[in-house]
Amino acid sequence: MQSQNHHYVPQWYQRRFLLPDRPDDRLFYRDLKPQTSRDGRGKIHTHPAVTRRATRSCFSEQDLYAAHLAGLTADEIERQFFGIVDSVGKDAVELFSNYEYTNQDERLFFGLLTYMGTQRLRTPRGLRWLGSQIGAPTREAALAGMMKLRELFRAVWMECVWQIADASESETKFILSDHPVTAYNRACGPRSRWCRGDNDPDITFHATHTLFPLSHDKILILTNQSWATNPYQSEVGVRPNPQMLRNAVFNFLEIQTQRRLREREVREINFILASRASRFLASAREDWLYPERYVEKGDWSNFGDGYLLMPDPRALNVGRRVFLGFDSGQTAAFDEYGRRPGEPGYGESGPEDRAALERFQGEFARLYGPRRRGRTWKMDGMEPEEYSDVQHRLYLEREQVGRQTLVRLRSRGRR
């Protein structure tokens, strides 16, 4: 068989990180583990950590998909299977990079989820991780599992709070890595037991966010509803209904947009992306590949006061239920965690959940002021950029009220 060079991060996605004033299709490419070589005199030389490369030479590995599965050759796997995923994924990433509430597309929404799920598993690291989870002894077996389980994370991601953040006002832009769909949990540092080897923090942990850069200027951040409404619980506790591979409901109107990131915030996000990479990073400028020059690794749990990736909780509520009706006359209902009537825990959000959200809404207002850090669409249009003075004061009052209510409820529960 002829050897094949397979891209595990497609070139169309890499090009989204080029700057408009640099149309030459080359990125600065950093090797976090530079190779060494020995010359004829026995002297060891370390190869340059950063080179400038065309996208065809970035994020690829020789014979990564060299397997015969379901009658497909390695080349056919890349062209037919990944080709279809990438084709829809390309359009979906473009749509969400410029997302408007008046431009919703259900096909591309599911296309984005499929692309993200596939991208998380198709890399060398992703295949190794999946192989360890499903007991696949070979890369071929892991690849076969990936083709079957690319929707593994769909339901959990659908039930997250979605936020599209913007780096257009920051001089520093987003980098990309060999692990583009990245998980961050403030309690799970890069050397924690949850992040050893090819592992990431479990996406079902309360405080785990999923980050997916859409371009050099935009990033999609997914946050578990249980954490977005209550950051006063264990970061590594498991969210309600963590079951994968099930049905879920999504509301386009609840996507938070127009959050403008400061320079410091972009650098902290780049530090996370770099810390979770396996070996390679790329960006349009060399300096962006070294976020550790500006961010202390000891601040891992305190980025943005510990709330760097949080959506604005003032747009959230608890105890939501969705009721669906179909032309056939059948009906269905889901709570905010995808539980159905009759299933354990359905609709169990109560006073303690509401008190935690009120406390967090007040704390958030105190930390960040009346300006919204993310805007959603209401029935009469986009929310205003700022809360009124009256609304802001009411939110500030909620912090103490929510705190006192939580203390009272928890002390009552201990009796």
VMD Tcl script that draws the C-alpha trace (Angstrom):
set ca {
  {0.00 0.00 0.00}
  {1.16 3.54 -0.74}
  {1.78 5.61 2.36}
  {-0.78 8.37 3.03}
  {-0.44 11.62 4.97}
  {-3.70 12.15 6.86}
  {-4.82 15.48 8.33}
  {-6.50 15.04 11.70}
  {-7.21 18.80 11.80}
  {-8.54 19.67 8.33}
  {-6.91 22.40 6.26}
  {-10.15 24.39 5.87}
  {-10.31 24.68 9.66}
  {-6.65 25.70 9.92}
  {-7.21 28.50 7.38}
  {-9.76 30.08 9.70}
  {-6.84 31.11 11.92}
  {-5.02 33.04 9.21}
  {-5.30 36.82 9.30}
  {-6.93 38.66 6.37}
  {-3.73 40.63 5.72}
  {-1.70 37.41 5.45}
  {-3.16 35.42 2.56}
  {-0.14 33.13 2.02}
  {-1.70 30.08 3.73}
  {1.13 29.69 6.23}
  {0.93 29.43 10.00}
  {3.51 29.57 12.74}
  {3.70 25.99 13.99}
  {5.06 25.20 17.46}
  {6.31 21.79 18.52}
  {5.95 21.47 22.30}
  {8.37 18.52 22.21}
  {11.04 19.49 19.66}
  {12.93 16.59 18.18}
  {16.67 16.17 18.54}
  {19.29 14.75 16.20}
  {22.95 13.77 16.51}
  {25.50 14.98 13.99}
  {28.55 13.10 12.73}
  {30.64 14.27 15.67}
  {28.08 12.97 18.17}
  {26.78 16.40 19.14}
  {23.03 16.57 19.85}
  {21.04 19.37 18.22}
  {17.51 20.39 19.14}
  {15.30 21.25 16.19}
  {13.59 24.67 16.17}
  {10.44 24.75 18.27}
  {8.65 27.07 15.83}
  {8.58 26.87 12.05}
  {6.43 28.54 9.42}
  {4.39 26.03 7.47}
  {1.63 25.79 4.93}
  {-1.56 24.21 6.22}
  {-0.89 21.05 4.22}
  {2.13 20.45 6.50}
  {0.37 21.05 9.82}
  {-1.56 18.63 12.03}
  {-1.06 15.52 9.94}
  {0.38 12.09 10.54}
  {1.59 9.44 8.20}
  {-0.89 6.56 7.85}
  {-3.00 7.68 10.79}
  {-6.05 6.01 9.23}
  {-4.18 3.09 7.69}
  {-6.89 0.52 8.26}
  {-9.40 -1.51 6.30}
  {-12.82 -1.01 7.83}
  {-16.17 -2.02 6.38}
  {-14.50 -2.56 3.02}
  {-12.98 0.95 2.93}
  {-9.31 1.65 2.35}
  {-7.50 4.27 4.41}
  {-7.85 6.82 1.61}
  {-11.58 6.10 1.30}
  {-12.05 6.49 5.05}
  {-10.56 9.97 4.87}
  {-12.36 11.03 1.70}
  {-15.76 9.42 2.20}
  {-16.28 9.36 5.96}
  {-14.32 12.42 7.06}
  {-15.06 14.19 3.80}
  {-18.80 14.23 4.50}
  {-18.29 15.25 8.14}
  {-15.90 18.03 7.14}
  {-18.10 19.33 4.33}
  {-21.07 19.95 6.62}
  {-18.78 20.93 9.47}
  {-17.18 23.66 7.39}
  {-20.55 25.28 6.68}
  {-21.63 24.85 10.30}
  {-18.50 26.46 11.73}
  {-18.95 29.39 9.35}
  {-22.59 29.81 10.40}
  {-21.82 29.85 14.13}
  {-18.81 32.12 13.68}
  {-21.25 34.76 12.44}
  {-24.28 33.56 14.33}
  {-27.47 35.61 14.16}
  {-30.74 34.55 15.74}
  {-32.52 35.19 12.46}
  {-30.25 32.72 10.65}
  {-30.91 29.42 12.39}
  {-30.28 26.16 10.59}
  {-31.16 22.87 12.26}
  {-29.15 20.84 9.73}
  {-25.98 22.84 10.37}
  {-26.56 22.79 14.13}
  {-26.46 19.00 14.13}
  {-23.65 19.17 11.59}
  {-21.61 21.21 14.06}
  {-22.22 18.70 16.86}
  {-21.24 15.80 14.59}
  {-18.12 17.62 13.44}
  {-17.08 18.49 17.02}
  {-17.69 14.95 18.22}
  {-15.69 13.53 15.31}
  {-12.91 16.10 15.69}
  {-12.50 15.29 19.36}
  {-11.96 11.61 18.53}
  {-10.14 11.66 15.17}
  {-6.77 12.94 16.44}
  {-3.97 10.58 17.55}
  {-4.76 11.49 21.16}
  {-8.51 11.11 20.66}
  {-8.11 7.66 19.13}
  {-5.87 6.55 21.97}
  {-8.35 7.84 24.56}
  {-11.32 6.18 22.87}
  {-9.38 2.94 22.54}
  {-8.73 2.94 26.28}
  {-12.41 3.61 27.01}
  {-13.86 0.89 24.79}
  {-11.05 -1.61 25.24}
  {-9.87 -1.39 21.63}
  {-6.50 -3.16 21.40}
  {-5.48 -1.60 18.08}
  {-5.80 1.72 16.30}
  {-8.03 0.02 13.73}
  {-10.46 -0.98 16.48}
  {-10.38 2.54 17.94}
  {-11.05 4.03 14.51}
  {-14.01 1.68 14.04}
  {-15.31 2.79 17.44}
  {-14.90 6.43 16.52}
  {-16.98 5.99 13.37}
  {-19.77 4.54 15.51}
  {-19.48 6.89 18.51}
  {-18.95 10.28 16.92}
  {-22.28 11.41 18.44}
  {-21.12 10.37 21.92}
  {-21.18 13.87 23.42}
  {-24.16 15.30 21.54}
  {-26.85 15.16 24.26}
  {-24.61 16.62 26.99}
  {-23.43 19.43 24.70}
  {-27.01 20.22 23.64}
  {-27.99 20.71 27.29}
  {-25.09 23.07 28.00}
  {-25.37 26.84 28.05}
  {-23.91 28.01 24.73}
  {-21.77 31.13 24.50}
  {-20.01 32.56 21.43}
  {-17.25 34.91 22.59}
  {-15.39 37.45 20.48}
  {-11.70 38.42 20.46}
  {-12.03 41.17 17.85}
  {-11.18 43.89 20.40}
  {-8.06 42.04 21.59}
  {-4.69 42.35 19.85}
  {-4.03 38.70 20.69}
  {-6.18 36.19 18.81}
  {-7.03 32.55 19.40}
  {-4.56 29.79 18.62}
  {-5.40 26.27 17.48}
  {-4.00 23.01 18.70}
  {-3.82 19.33 17.86}
  {-6.70 18.92 20.35}
  {-9.18 21.52 19.02}
  {-12.18 20.45 21.09}
  {-10.78 21.17 24.54}
  {-12.13 20.50 28.02}
  {-11.31 22.80 30.96}
  {-12.23 22.38 34.60}
  {-10.80 24.85 37.08}
  {-10.28 22.05 39.64}
  {-8.46 19.81 37.16}
  {-5.04 21.27 36.44}
  {-2.93 19.85 33.60}
  {-1.10 17.59 36.08}
  {-4.15 16.47 38.01}
  {-5.20 12.84 38.11}
  {-8.07 13.61 35.74}
  {-5.67 14.85 33.06}
  {-3.01 12.15 33.02}
  {-2.03 10.57 29.74}
  {-4.66 11.16 27.08}
  {-7.41 12.01 29.54}
  {-9.35 15.26 29.89}
  {-11.71 16.32 32.68}
  {-14.96 14.42 32.19}
  {-17.42 16.65 30.33}
  {-20.15 15.53 32.74}
  {-18.33 17.06 35.73}
  {-20.26 20.13 36.88}
  {-17.43 22.61 36.21}
  {-16.14 21.23 32.93}
  {-16.42 23.63 30.01}
  {-15.94 22.58 26.38}
  {-14.00 25.09 24.27}
  {-13.97 25.05 20.48}
  {-12.27 27.95 18.65}
  {-14.28 28.78 15.53}
  {-11.67 31.14 14.08}
  {-8.89 33.46 15.20}
  {-11.62 35.85 16.45}
  {-14.44 33.61 17.73}
  {-14.75 30.75 20.19}
  {-17.66 28.54 21.22}
  {-17.83 27.83 24.96}
  {-20.22 25.18 26.34}
  {-20.94 25.15 30.07}
  {-22.95 22.59 31.99}
  {-26.24 24.09 33.16}
  {-25.63 22.74 36.65}
  {-22.44 24.82 36.93}
  {-23.67 27.94 35.13}
  {-26.44 28.26 37.72}
  {-24.56 27.03 40.80}
  {-20.75 27.38 41.04}
  {-20.86 26.73 44.81}
  {-20.71 22.95 44.56}
  {-17.96 20.43 43.87}
  {-16.32 21.09 40.50}
  {-15.86 17.37 39.95}
  {-19.34 16.31 41.01}
  {-21.37 14.84 38.17}
  {-24.16 16.85 36.53}
  {-27.72 15.50 36.65}
  {-28.53 12.89 34.00}
  {-24.98 12.34 32.68}
  {-26.10 9.54 30.37}
  {-24.72 9.80 26.83}
  {-26.31 8.74 23.53}
  {-29.90 9.84 24.18}
  {-32.36 12.46 22.98}
  {-32.09 16.08 24.09}
  {-33.72 19.46 23.38}
  {-31.98 22.68 22.33}
  {-33.22 26.28 22.20}
  {-31.44 28.54 19.69}
  {-32.75 31.65 21.47}
  {-30.69 30.87 24.57}
  {-27.30 31.10 22.84}
  {-25.34 33.96 24.41}
  {-23.48 36.14 21.91}
  {-21.59 39.43 21.73}
  {-19.31 38.88 24.69}
  {-16.19 40.95 23.98}
  {-13.08 39.41 25.51}
  {-10.27 41.46 26.95}
  {-6.63 40.80 26.04}
  {-6.00 39.08 29.36}
  {-8.98 36.76 28.84}
  {-7.86 35.73 25.35}
  {-4.39 34.94 26.67}
  {-5.85 32.87 29.50}
  {-7.98 30.92 27.02}
  {-4.91 30.37 24.82}
  {-3.04 29.13 27.89}
  {-5.79 26.54 28.44}
  {-5.70 25.47 24.78}
  {-1.91 25.17 24.87}
  {-1.92 23.29 28.17}
  {-4.35 20.68 26.86}
  {-2.53 20.19 23.54}
  {-0.60 16.98 22.99}
  {2.29 18.38 20.98}
  {1.46 21.00 18.33}
  {0.07 24.54 18.28}
  {-0.44 26.96 15.40}
  {-1.35 30.61 14.98}
  {-1.00 33.55 12.63}
  {1.66 35.18 14.84}
  {4.53 33.52 16.64}
  {4.13 35.38 19.93}
  {0.60 34.06 20.43}
  {2.02 30.53 20.65}
  {3.60 31.37 24.02}
  {0.70 32.32 26.33}
  {2.79 31.14 29.28}
  {4.83 34.34 28.89}
  {1.81 36.31 30.07}
  {-0.18 33.86 32.22}
  {0.94 32.09 35.39}
  {0.16 28.38 35.45}
  {-0.54 28.71 39.17}
  {-3.59 30.84 38.31}
  {-5.32 27.88 36.59}
  {-8.26 27.79 39.01}
  {-8.56 31.58 39.23}
  {-8.74 32.68 35.59}
  {-11.29 35.47 35.42}
  {-11.94 35.29 39.18}
  {-12.60 31.59 38.56}
  {-15.37 32.52 36.11}
  {-13.41 33.12 32.86}
  {-15.60 30.87 30.72}
  {-18.90 31.40 32.51}
  {-21.95 32.59 30.59}
  {-23.85 35.50 32.13}
  {-26.10 33.86 34.78}
  {-28.51 36.79 34.75}
  {-29.96 35.39 31.52}
  {-30.54 31.95 33.11}
  {-33.22 30.32 35.20}
  {-33.76 26.95 36.85}
  {-36.58 24.47 36.72}
  {-37.24 24.85 33.00}
  {-39.35 22.27 31.22}
  {-40.00 21.91 27.51}
  {-43.25 20.45 26.16}
  {-43.45 19.28 22.57}
  {-46.46 18.49 20.41}
  {-46.38 16.60 17.12}
  {-48.70 16.43 14.10}
  {-49.52 12.86 15.09}
  {-51.06 14.12 18.33}
  {-48.27 12.68 20.46}
  {-46.57 14.84 23.07}
  {-43.23 14.78 24.89}
  {-41.68 16.66 27.79}
  {-38.11 17.23 28.94}
  {-36.66 19.07 31.91}
  {-33.46 21.14 31.67}
  {-31.30 18.04 32.06}
  {-33.07 15.94 29.46}
  {-35.06 13.85 31.93}
  {-38.49 12.68 30.85}
  {-41.64 12.32 32.98}
  {-41.36 9.13 35.01}
  {-37.56 9.12 34.92}
  {-35.63 9.58 38.18}
  {-35.11 13.23 39.07}
  {-37.50 14.70 36.51}
  {-38.30 18.32 37.43}
  {-36.50 18.18 40.79}
  {-34.99 21.69 40.74}
  {-36.09 23.35 43.97}
  {-35.50 26.20 46.45}
  {-31.80 25.45 46.91}
  {-31.18 25.59 43.15}
  {-33.00 28.92 42.89}
  {-31.14 30.34 45.87}
  {-27.76 29.34 44.40}
  {-28.63 31.01 41.10}
  {-29.78 34.19 42.84}
  {-26.56 34.32 44.85}
  {-24.47 33.84 41.69}
  {-26.45 36.42 39.72}
  {-25.75 38.95 42.48}
  {-22.07 38.04 42.71}
  {-21.73 38.28 38.94}
  {-23.37 41.73 38.91}
  {-20.97 42.88 41.64}
  {-17.92 41.56 39.81}
  {-18.74 42.68 36.28}
  {-21.20 45.55 36.60}
  {-24.44 46.21 34.70}
  {-23.04 45.44 31.24}
  {-24.08 42.02 29.98}
  {-21.27 39.56 29.26}
  {-23.49 37.76 26.78}
  {-26.76 38.71 25.11}
  {-29.65 36.44 24.18}
  {-32.70 36.93 22.00}
  {-36.06 37.57 23.58}
  {-39.40 37.51 21.80}
  {-39.18 41.25 21.08}
  {-35.54 41.26 19.96}
  {-31.99 41.30 21.32}
  {-31.51 42.10 25.00}
  {-30.06 45.57 25.74}
  {-26.30 45.81 26.23}
  {-26.72 46.88 29.86}
  {-29.14 46.32 32.68}
  {-30.90 49.43 33.95}
  {-29.84 50.95 37.27}
  {-32.93 49.49 38.93}
  {-32.28 46.00 37.52}
  {-28.63 46.16 38.49}
  {-29.44 47.10 42.09}
  {-31.94 44.27 42.31}
  {-29.31 41.79 41.14}
  {-26.80 43.14 43.65}
  {-29.30 42.55 46.44}
  {-29.74 38.94 45.36}
  {-26.24 37.89 46.38}
  {-26.81 38.32 50.10}
  {-30.40 37.06 49.96}
  {-29.35 33.96 48.03}
  {-26.44 33.33 50.38}
  {-28.67 33.55 53.47}
  {-31.32 31.33 51.88}
  {-28.72 28.68 51.03}
  {-27.41 28.69 54.62}
  {-30.95 28.36 55.99}
  {-31.95 25.56 53.62}
  {-28.75 23.60 54.18}
  {-28.90 23.95 57.98}
  {-32.53 22.78 57.86}
  {-31.46 19.78 55.79}
  {-28.83 18.77 58.38}
  {-31.35 18.57 61.21}
}
mol new
graphics top color blue
foreach p $ca { graphics top sphere $p radius 0.5 }
foreach p [lrange $ca 0 end-1] q [lrange $ca 1 end] { graphics top cylinder $p $q radius 0.2 }
display resetview
